Amino acid sequence: MTEPMTPSNGIAAVPPPGTRSAEQIRADIVARRELLARDVDSLRGRVNEITDWRSQVRKHQTEIAVGAAVVGALVVGAFLFSRR
């Protein structure tokens, strides 16, 4: 069984028509389906991780506290400035 050539982008090149047997094509379909399923599972996990706002708050507590302090200072400053 000959391996398809892989170009520089890492994606296997499709051999010219008529150079692979039906069994080789089936095996390629199965392999690509498994890779696709693995990639979809990986993306699903990443999306769940990114969209979990509770874990994002835990990870970025310092940044949130600094941002809240800056906003608080701006609000107090605006309030004091407007009272003059």
Helices and strands as residue ranges (DSSP letters): H 22-51, H 53-59, H 61-82
